[in-house]
Amino acid sequence: MDVTPDKHWESALALIAQSVSQQQFDTWFKPIVFESFNNDTKLLVLRVPSSYVYEYIEEHYIDLLSRVLFSAFGQRIRLTYRVVVDSEHKKTQDIEADPAEAHATQAAKTWSGKQNSKEESAKEKELDPQLNPHQTFSNYIEGDSNKLSRSVGLSIANHPNSNQFNPMFIYGPSGCGKTHLVNAIGMQTKQLYPQKRVLYISAHLFQVQFVNAVLKNATNDFIKFYQTIDMLIVDDVQTWESSEKTQETFFHIFNHLFRNGKRILLASDRPPVELRGMSERLITRFSCGIIAELEKPNVQLCVDILNAKIRRDGLKIPAEVIQFIAETANGSVRDLEGVINSLMAYSVVYNSDIDMRLAERVIKRAVKVDDTPLTIDDILDKVCHHFNVSVSAVSSKSRKRDLVVPRQVSMYLAQKYTKMPASRIGKLVGGRDHSTVLHSCAQVEARLQTDSLFASEVESIATSFKLKG
């Protein structure tokens, strides 16, 4: 008596059960329902409860599935998954049942022997990670401002399969080393795990690619590509604040990568809670791993960075020149490198030694020198003087109106004219949290629109710093 196809599938399931744990079998294989098998075309149709199930099986169990189907059905089996949206409707194309799956990969997928479809060939194709090979951990100098972030980043690079610290959201002002750090993580990962598909991309380029995909009616292909990445690194995500469509698309990509245990690294000039134009559900996802702040390097770290670069480039620069550059470059790693490169060029062109005279000449052209850098203390002093209150009173917990107004103005000016994150401003103004700072700034901005006398006062304070009000 001939064995029916559904019995062949039962045999395949029995073989699978012997190769995986009970929990794995119950989660991924037990929900699969045999639907049909055509002996002439060798087409096997299996029904699965969601596209997520077949995606996970294809990613983690394709070799096992290949063996058991060969054993149960014979050679050259073509497998198609039919995803059931509900009891009344069955689809074998794009699935629209779950919002998070709205742009999921194609639900019907053909398998023959080992994976040899065009989609899998494209997935296995070597990917250019777009990383800067010169930005590695070996030349990412550690200091107080980046110690935690560097340590976490190194842990991620060494153990990319771990779910700890995923996603990693790095934020800080321009020039503090965010791009270098995420590149270093990607480079270390590729060195230790060459098979990993790592990709670095700026948020702006991602948005440009997405727009092109929409114009070419290739949005699904665009999403499918990003769903194949093992470690996705996106720089300057604040660029998306005004683009709802880009945010929506990245939301689906993020969900797919995250639930499949893929690594996501994000960099921004401010923390997630301060990305005002970002959707709440993206902010929630950005914040669910680890948020690491990178502050501008202090003078000592700048000295260490300069010394490391000088050694690599084989230069000879006096210690007093190095100290001068470190104190003048405003804590920007990018400015430090620019000054050194300019010094090298001037030295070669004019055949002169690198000394203080040359450094003073070059740094005026390479760095925007701020002879009177604005600090939170400066702001508090000026604001308190204007409103005739003490700094200690403004920094206190008092809720008196004559203290609340100067406190809010101080926070507003600090956010507008310094590059400090709201969390840092709050700590320096009486140990408050970032939400208080954001609320204060919103209150001041609203009042500026309706109270011309108040606006004139704030402008007067700003002018006292030689700033535009």
C-alpha positions, -999 to 999 in steps of 0.1 A, spaced: 0 0 0 14 34 -11 23 59 16 3 91 13 21 125 10 8 136 44 23 105 60 56 115 43 53 149 61 46 131 94 78 112 89 97 144 82 83 159 114 94 129 133 130 133 120 129 170 129 117 162 164 148 140 169 171 169 159 157 198 179 146 204 215 110 199 224 105 237 229 120 244 194 98 218 178 66 231 196 74 267 187 85 264 150 74 231 135 43 219 154 22 248 140 30 239 104 2 221 85 7 199 55 -15 212 27 -6 194 -5 20 176 -26 21 173 -63 41 142 -73 46 154 -109 59 188 -101 74 178 -68 57 209 -52 52 206 -15 29 232 1 30 238 38 8 262 57 24 284 84 7 308 108 28 339 100 56 351 77 77 354 108 76 316 113 88 307 78 114 335 78 128 321 111 128 285 98 145 295 66 172 313 85 179 288 113 167 254 101 171 253 63 198 226 64 178 204 87 147 209 65 167 200 34 178 167 49 145 156 62 126 165 30 151 145 10 147 116 33 109 117 34 100 129 -2 131 122 -23 151 146 -45 144 180 -60 115 189 -37 101 224 -43 88 239 -11 63 267 -9 50 282 23 14 294 24 9 320 51 -25 320 67 -37 355 75 -70 343 90 -94 314 87 -112 328 57 -83 343 36 -50 327 26 -23 346 8 9 336 -9 21 371 -16 29 400 7 13 397 41 -7 426 55 -22 410 86 2 425 112 13 461 109 48 451 118 47 427 89 32 450 63 63 451 42 75 416 51 94 394 26 74 374 0 54 347 17 56 321 -10 92 308 -13 106 280 -35 133 256 -23 151 230 -44 178 208 -30 201 233 -12 190 270 -13 196 281 -49 169 307 -55 179 342 -68 169 357 -34 192 334 -15 220 339 -39 217 376 -35 216 372 3 248 351 3 266 376 -20 295 394 -4 284 427 9 306 458 10 302 470 47 310 506 37 332 509 68 362 531 72 392 508 77 412 535 94 386 539 122 393 510 145 396 503 182 434 503 180 433 541 173 402 549 193 419 564 224 401 558 257 393 586 281 367 596 307 343 609 281 341 576 261 351 548 285 317 533 289 307 536 253 340 521 241 337 492 266 301 484 255 310 487 218 340 464 222 318 438 240 292 440 211 319 436 185 334 406 203 300 389 210 276 401 182 253 371 187 245 382 222 212 400 227 228 422 254 229 460 246 207 457 215 202 482 201 231 505 211 222 541 207 252 565 208 247 602 211 269 633 216 279 666 199 297 668 166 333 658 167 332 636 198 340 604 180 306 587 174 313 578 138 348 564 147 332 542 175 305 527 153 330 520 126 354 504 150 326 481 162 318 471 126 355 466 117 361 444 148 330 424 141 340 417 104 375 408 115 363 382 141 332 371 121 339 375 84 307 358 75 286 384 92 268 409 69 277 442 84 266 475 69 274 511 78 252 538 63 243 574 70 207 581 78 207 606 49 219 580 23 193 555 37 166 581 31 179 588 -5 179 551 -12 144 547 1 131 576 -20 147 560 -51 131 527 -43 97 543 -40 101 560 -74 111 527 -90 83 509 -73 109 487 -55 101 493 -19 98 456 -11 132 449 -26 147 477 -6 133 463 27 142 428 18 178 438 14 180 455 48 164 425 64 194 404 54 218 425 74 234 409 106 247 442 120 231 474 107 249 507 117 230 539 110 247 573 116 230 606 122 195 593 127 183 628 137 182 633 99 149 614 99 130 638 123 109 653 95 104 622 73 75 600 85 77 576 55 114 569 62 106 564 98 78 540 90 100 519 67 128 517 92 104 507 119 96 475 99 133 469 92 141 474 129 114 450 140 126 423 117 162 426 126 155 429 163 133 399 167 158 378 147 186 387 170 204 409 146 226 438 158 214 474 155 237 504 162 224 540 160 242 573 163 228 608 168 237 642 181 211 639 209 194 612 229 162 595 217 139 615 240 151 647 224 144 636 188 112 657 187 101 648 151 106 610 156 76 588 161 70 576 196 72 539 187 107 544 171 119 563 202 107 535 223 127 510 202 158 532 201 157 533 240 151 496 247 188 486 246 215 508 259 219 546 255 255 557 256 266 593 258 298 605 242 310 638 256 336 660 240 371 649 251 387 669 278 422 684 273 441 653 286 422 630 262 429 655 234 466 654 242 465 616 242 447 616 208 472 640 194 502 620 206 488 588 192 482 604 158 517 620 158 533 586 165 514 569 137 523 597 112 560 598 124 559 635 132 579 655 157 558 681 175 569 698 207 549 691 238 540 728 242 525 728 207 505 697 215 491 712 247 482 744 229 463 725 202 445 704 227 434 735 247 423 754 216 405 728 195 373 730 216 373 693 223 366 682 188 385 651 175 378 662 140 393 696 146 424 679 162 430 658 131 424 688 109 450 709 127 476 681 126 470 676 88 473 714 82 505 716 103 520 688 82 511 705 49 525 739 60 556 723 73 563 705 40 554 734 17 574 760 37 601 736 48 598 748 84 597 731 118 564 727 136 566 752 164 543 774 184 545 802 158 534 779 130 507 763 153 492 797 161 491 806 125 475 773 114 450 769 141 433 802 133 426 789 98 417 753 108 396 758 140 369 783 149 386 796 180 363 807 208 383 829 232 353 831 256 336 797 254 301 799 268 294 777 299 264 770 320 280 790 348 283 820 325 246 817 315 234 813 351 255 843 363 241 866 335 205 854 339 206 857 377 221 891 375 194 902 350 166 889 372 183 900 405 183 866 421 211 843 433 225 813 414 220 791 445 183 801 447 177 793 410 194 759 415 172 752 445 140 731 446 119 763 452 89 767 429 85 804 435 77 823 402 106 848 406 129 817 406 111 795 381 113 821 353 151 827 355 156 789 359 136 782 327 154 810 308 188 796 319 179 761 306 165 776 274 197 796 267 219 767 276 201 744 252 202 771 224 237 783 228 257 753 240 259 718 227 251 702 260 223 675 260 193 683 281 203 656 306 236 675 313 219 709 315 194 695 340 222 682 362 240 715 362 209 735 371 199 720 404 202 683 395 170 681 374 162 656 347 160 660 310 122 662 309 123 693 331 147 710 307 125 701 277 94 714 295 112 746 305 124 753 269 89 747 256 75 772 281 100 798 272 95 793 235 58 797 238 61 828 259 85 844 235 58 842 208 32 861 228 51 884 253 72 910 235 86 924 268 98 890 278 113 884 244 132 917 247 146 906 281 158 872 268 174 890 238 191 914 261 207 885 281 218 868 249 233 901 236 253 903 268 271 872 256 277 888 222 252 863 208 222 869 186 190 868 205 
